[in-house]
Amino acid sequence: MTDDILFERRGRAGIVTLNRPKALNALTHAMVTAMAGQLKAWASDPAVQRVVIKAAGEKAFCAGGDIRRIYDMGKAGDPHQLDFFADEYRLNAQIKHYPKPVVALIDGICMGGGVGISVHGSHRVGTERITFAMPETGIGFFPDVGGSYFLPRMPAETGMYCALTAGRLQQADALWTGVLTHAMASPDLAALEAALAQESDLEAALRRFATDPGPAPIAERAAAIEDAFGRGSVSAVLAALDASSDAWAVDTAAMIRSRSPMSLAITFRQVREGATLDFDACMRLDFRIVSQILKGHDFYEGVRAVLVDKDHAPKWQPARLEDLDSAEIDKHFVAPPEGDLDLTP
């Protein structure tokens, strides 16, 4: 057991608290395995009617996985590097298929691995402090933790937009795109948590605390996003953006061009393929990709530039979309030598 994640049964609810506020509640391997074990126990406990996932601190729900640790393991040639992702993806699937409601209370940053333990639950409640993003292409990675499933199911190609640009969604946008099921005010979190523990009618409690965050800025851009990001390749997306003189299109194209070309191509194909797959197949697809991407160059270069040396000047290989080798992309979409991921928790 680890103090980085806490478990408590309070009334009708099993409560999970991510407890690494100084690290923005980034997930460690120990946290992942501890949560999986506790969820399994609560699934068969009749006293637990629902699970609530929340986080300590005021800045973040969960900023992602412990990527620096994965980087260090890869540099050291640690053969257990993939174990974290295997267990994390099994946890994501466990949450998706959980026999009881899973309510995530998202107050602050929710990115990467934090999305994986929230967006697949039955209820996602976000406050005005939420910032949602899948920023992986900026570190030579890809939007994993089930991104293959939920991103293509967001409306008007907003999932592809988030995947390629690492665009950030605030409360109204997150609700409009379906990342959230409910919006609420941060000062009401403690009262909602008490209601979730005490009251039998989950939906009534959530309705009572729900707020209207107002118009979603992304909805106003939905037609432009769908037009540009509904194209057949990353190059075609960029061409559509380049054809517009709108400042948003110019800035968006520049943002995409700053990302890893390899990651962009992998992510584009991932999102398109995921649209045709069921959830478990999407999780197996994510594992295929991660099994190969950790063998490449750009993940280590991206983490070096952002988290290690912090010069924010990655040297991607290749540096241009035009120079990508399609055979190298294809390698990310076949089963690894040890076979596809077994999703049994």
Secondary structure, DSSP 4 states (H G I P E B T S, - for coil): --TTEEEEEETTEEEEEE--GGGTTPBPHHHHHHHHHHHHHHHT-TT--EEEEEESSSSEEE--B-HHHHHHHHHTT-TTHHHHHHHHHHHHHHHHT-SS-EEEEE-SEEETHHHHTTTTSSEEEE-TT-EEE--GGGGT----TTHHHHSTTSGGGHHHHHHHH---B-HHHHHHHTS-SEE--GGGHHHHHHHHHH-S-HHHHHHHH-------HHHHTHHHHHHHHTSSSHHHHHHHHHT---HHHHHHHHHHHTS-HHHHHHHHHHHHHHTTS-HHHHHHHHHHHHHHHTTSSHHHHHHIIIIIS-------SSSSGGG--HHHHHGGGS--TT-SPP---
